[in-house]
Amino acid sequence: MTPLQPMTTPPPVRPLTEDEIRARVTALGPWFHNLDLGGVMTAPDHFLGDYPAVKWKRFEAAIPADLTGRTVLDIGCNAGFYAIEMKKRGAERVVGIDFDEDYLAQARFAAEMAGQDIEFRRLSVYDVAALGERFDVVIFMGVLYHLRHPLLALDLIHRHVAGDLLVFQSMQRGSNAVAPVADDYPFTETAHFDDPGYPKMHFIEHHYSGDPTNWWAPNRACSEAMLRSAGFEILSHPEEEVFVCRRAEAPEANAAVYPARGPEESAR
Ligand SMILES: C[S@@+](CC[C@H](N)C(=O)[O-])C[C@H]1O[C@@H](n2cnc3c(N)ncnc32)[C@H](O)[C@@H]1O
């Protein structure tokens, strides 16, 4: 006969001391997100200030305050600032993906410190189809300009993971104007290309701000045009670089080149 096991409760987990947190933060660094982890700031000397908190304050009112029952995907989640904020708003499930394992380790520690249950996975935006599900809210902040193939990423997000809202941000350079663009122009008409408000994306062959992963800098008109072209209706523009969008039908032509329309795709 098996002896009865005494009922035991697991010993309480001792909270980390400030020194222990500081040691973990240092070991996991350097950090891009400045987070307050039990009184220890992760990137106090960030070149953009208290980032991304300062940015978030400027557009948080444009995101539903209550995400109860909703699912969220944070693409390029870095140390998890936005993923944690979405979980704090009651989201049922939050998945954060990033290409960089070091950032994901930071995100896991930050979520643990915040007491939030978030799933973090190493995945590129180009591989979002592997997630096999759509999310009510997709966050795609600060990633587009780091990609060599930005429009492809938007197309893939639309096709595979966007269920309803897309929260988008890009570094933007050039004019902030948005010029009216006709549906078509004769071949001999070229002046509109020089209008500062025409959609333009600046290609960065070498470095920008010391970062070799800055590849493209769209102007505002280009951010808006790319979002529409990928099938996102712009609902609001609460901050200079931030657009809140709703998934809509993608214009028919945008699937013409990539991805190729095979039998599986056309069945969707
Ligand atoms: C400028 S940070 C933005 C972080 C965060 N989304 C924000 O807005 O504060 C860019 C992040 O995108 C990630 N990233 C870059 N290329 C990626 C890719 N192909 N797929 C997924 N994440 C990527 C980087 O590792 C980095 O964490």
The ligand as an SDF file (V2000), in Angstrom:
LIG
                    3D

 27 29  0  0  0  0  0  0  0  0999 V2000
   12.9790   49.4910  -32.6310 C   0  0  0  0  0  0  0  0  0  0  0  0
   12.6050   47.9840  -31.8640 S   0  0  0  0  0  0  0  0  0  0  0  0
   10.8650   48.2410  -31.5400 C   0  0  0  0  0  0  0  0  0  0  0  0
   10.4190   47.5150  -30.3200 C   0  0  0  0  0  0  0  0  0  0  0  0
    8.9530   47.7290  -29.9190 C   0  0  0  0  0  0  0  0  0  0  0  0
    8.0480   47.1510  -30.8590 N   0  0  0  0  0  0  0  0  0  0  0  0
    8.6680   49.1880  -29.7390 C   0  0  0  0  0  0  0  0  0  0  0  0
    7.9440   49.7810  -30.5370 O   0  0  0  0  0  0  0  0  0  0  0  0
    9.1860   49.7610  -28.7710 O   0  0  0  0  0  0  0  0  0  0  0  0
   12.5560   46.8200  -33.2010 C   0  0  0  0  0  0  0  0  0  0  0  0
   12.3340   45.3870  -32.7650 C   0  0  0  0  0  0  0  0  0  0  0  0
   11.9940   44.6160  -33.9070 O   0  0  0  0  0  0  0  0  0  0  0  0
   12.6900   43.3910  -33.8320 C   0  0  0  0  0  0  0  0  0  0  0  0
   12.7950   42.8630  -35.2000 N   0  0  0  0  0  0  0  0  0  0  0  0
   13.6080   43.2900  -36.1980 C   0  0  0  0  0  0  0  0  0  0  0  0
   13.4260   42.5470  -37.3050 N   0  0  0  0  0  0  0  0  0  0  0  0
   12.4660   41.6430  -36.9990 C   0  0  0  0  0  0  0  0  0  0  0  0
   11.8450   40.5950  -37.7230 C   0  0  0  0  0  0  0  0  0  0  0  0
   12.1860   40.3270  -38.9870 N   0  0  0  0  0  0  0  0  0  0  0  0
   10.8980   39.8750  -37.1150 N   0  0  0  0  0  0  0  0  0  0  0  0
   10.5560   40.1280  -35.8190 C   0  0  0  0  0  0  0  0  0  0  0  0
   11.1160   41.0930  -35.0740 N   0  0  0  0  0  0  0  0  0  0  0  0
   12.0690   41.8470  -35.6520 C   0  0  0  0  0  0  0  0  0  0  0  0
   14.0030   43.7400  -33.1860 C   0  0  0  0  0  0  0  0  0  0  0  0
   14.6550   42.6100  -32.6520 O   0  0  0  0  0  0  0  0  0  0  0  0
   13.5450   44.7420  -32.1430 C   0  0  0  0  0  0  0  0  0  0  0  0
   13.1940   44.1180  -30.9400 O   0  0  0  0  0  0  0  0  0  0  0  0
  1  2  1  0
  2  3  1  0
  2 10  1  0
  3  4  1  0
  4  5  1  0
  5  6  1  0
  5  7  1  0
  7  8  2  0
  7  9  1  0
 10 11  1  0
 11 12  1  0
 11 26  1  0
 12 13  1  0
 13 14  1  0
 13 24  1  0
 14 15  1  0
 14 23  1  0
 15 16  2  0
 16 17  1  0
 17 18  1  0
 17 23  2  0
 18 19  1  0
 18 20  2  0
 20 21  1  0
 21 22  2  0
 22 23  1  0
 24 25  1  0
 24 26  1  0
 26 27  1  0
M  CHG  2   2   1   9  -1
M  END
$$$$
